């Protein structure tokens, strides 16, 4: 997670008592999400199935594909996961 988001949710003097219920809930969600990997997601597995259907490999003769994501963060994680999956690193 980007540092600025973590910092925004850190407690101030007085600890959690100064946080709103919403902020505490966000902290809980962030802790749960930190261990998640895109490679374990159902959407990633679906993408791999679709790549297989079009016979995509890392070969130069493979069809070129363009994958859209909502955020740059997702795009970066997806690129790393695909590189690892297809041993491109």
Buried (B, 14 or more C-beta within 10 A) or exposed (E): EEEEEEEEBEEEEEEEEEBEEEBBEBBEEEEEEEEEEBBEBEEBEEBBEEBEEEEBEEEEEEEEEEEEEEEEEBEEBBBBBBEEEEEEE
